[in-house]
Amino acid sequence: MSTGLLLITHGRLGQELLDTVTMIMCQCPLQVKTISIKGDCNPDEEYMAARNACEELDQGDGVLVMTDLYGSTPSNIATRLLECCNTRVISGVNVPMLLRILNYPDTDLDRLADIAIEGAHSGVIVSTRKQAS
């Protein structure tokens, strides 16, 4: 068994992130689904689609649900999943998070959520120009 991954994002962001990470890794070792939320969506319909996706992805270890922006429609849909599915929801999905997650495909749901956060933190780096001596 393994943890499933569901990306719920504005537009095609989730699919584009997944495509990028899959290109870098040359594989996608987790079962993943993406849901693209449009501005004129019906949130209740999208919630049902997300719930169905969770049911398909959950092979007994739960589903890590990632969204792009906390408090937004994708995030609100994802948060509703906490009431009915074995999920953890994280907002702020980015490439370093996904790379880290996909490197640990056999990890349990709680640890995978921690790994995602670690990936986010270690993936944000400020580059500065060195001063001439």
C-alpha positions in Angstrom: 0.0 0.0 0.0 1.0 3.6 -0.5 -0.3 7.0 0.2 -2.2 8.7 -2.7 -1.6 12.3 -3.7 -4.3 14.7 -4.8 -3.5 18.2 -6.2 -6.4 20.7 -6.1 -5.3 24.0 -7.7 -6.4 27.0 -9.6 -6.4 26.3 -13.3 -3.8 23.7 -14.6 -1.2 24.6 -12.0 -1.3 21.2 -10.3 -1.0 19.3 -13.5 1.8 21.6 -14.7 3.7 21.1 -11.4 3.2 17.3 -11.6 4.4 17.3 -15.2 7.5 19.2 -14.3 8.4 17.0 -11.4 7.7 13.8 -13.4 10.0 15.2 -16.1 12.8 15.8 -13.6 12.4 12.4 -11.9 11.5 10.5 -15.1 8.7 8.8 -13.2 5.9 9.3 -10.8 6.0 6.6 -8.1 2.8 7.6 -6.3 -0.8 7.4 -7.5 -1.7 11.0 -8.3 -4.7 12.9 -9.5 -5.1 16.6 -10.2 -8.2 18.7 -10.1 -8.2 22.0 -11.9 -10.5 24.7 -10.3 -11.8 27.4 -12.7 -13.0 30.7 -11.5 -16.6 30.0 -12.4 -16.7 26.5 -10.9 -19.4 25.1 -8.7 -17.6 24.3 -5.4 -20.0 21.6 -4.4 -19.5 19.8 -7.7 -15.7 20.1 -7.4 -15.9 18.9 -3.8 -17.7 15.7 -5.0 -15.0 15.2 -7.7 -12.3 15.6 -5.0 -14.1 13.2 -2.7 -14.4 10.6 -5.5 -10.7 11.1 -6.4 -9.8 10.5 -2.7 -11.8 7.3 -2.7 -10.0 6.1 -5.8 -6.5 7.1 -4.5 -6.8 5.8 -1.0 -5.5 2.2 -1.0 -5.6 2.1 2.8 -2.9 4.6 3.7 -4.8 7.8 3.0 -4.3 10.7 0.7 -2.1 13.8 0.9 -4.1 16.7 -0.6 -2.1 19.7 -1.7 -3.5 23.1 -2.8 -1.9 26.2 -4.1 -3.3 28.9 -1.9 -4.7 28.7 1.6 -8.2 30.2 2.0 -8.9 29.9 -1.7 -11.6 27.8 -3.3 -9.2 24.9 -3.9 -8.1 25.0 -0.3 -11.7 25.2 1.0 -12.6 22.2 -1.1 -9.6 20.3 0.2 -10.4 21.2 3.8 -13.9 19.7 3.5 -12.2 16.4 2.6 -10.9 16.2 6.2 -14.4 15.4 7.4 -15.0 12.4 5.2 -11.6 11.0 4.1 -8.3 9.9 5.6 -6.5 13.0 4.4 -3.9 15.6 5.3 -4.2 19.0 3.6 -1.3 21.2 2.9 -1.4 24.6 1.1 1.4 26.2 -0.8 2.3 23.3 -3.1 5.5 23.9 -5.1 8.2 21.9 -7.0 10.5 21.2 -4.1 7.6 19.8 -2.0 6.6 17.5 -4.8 10.1 16.4 -5.5 10.6 15.5 -1.9 7.2 13.7 -1.6 7.8 11.6 -4.8 11.2 10.5 -3.4 9.4 8.8 -0.5 6.6 6.8 -2.1 6.4 4.1 0.7 6.0 6.6 3.5 2.9 6.8 5.7 0.5 9.8 5.4 1.6 11.7 8.5 5.3 11.4 7.7 4.7 12.3 4.1 3.0 15.5 5.2 6.1 16.3 7.3 8.3 15.5 4.3 6.3 17.9 2.1 6.8 20.8 4.7 10.5 20.0 5.0 10.7 20.2 1.2 9.0 23.6 1.1 11.3 25.0 3.8 14.5 23.7 2.3 13.4 24.7 -1.2 13.2 28.4 -0.4 16.7 29.9 -0.8 17.8 33.5 -1.1 20.7 33.8 -3.5 22.9 36.9 -3.1 25.7 38.3 -5.0 29.1 38.0 -3.4 30.8 41.2 -2.4 34.2 41.8 -4.0 37.0 41.8 -1.4 
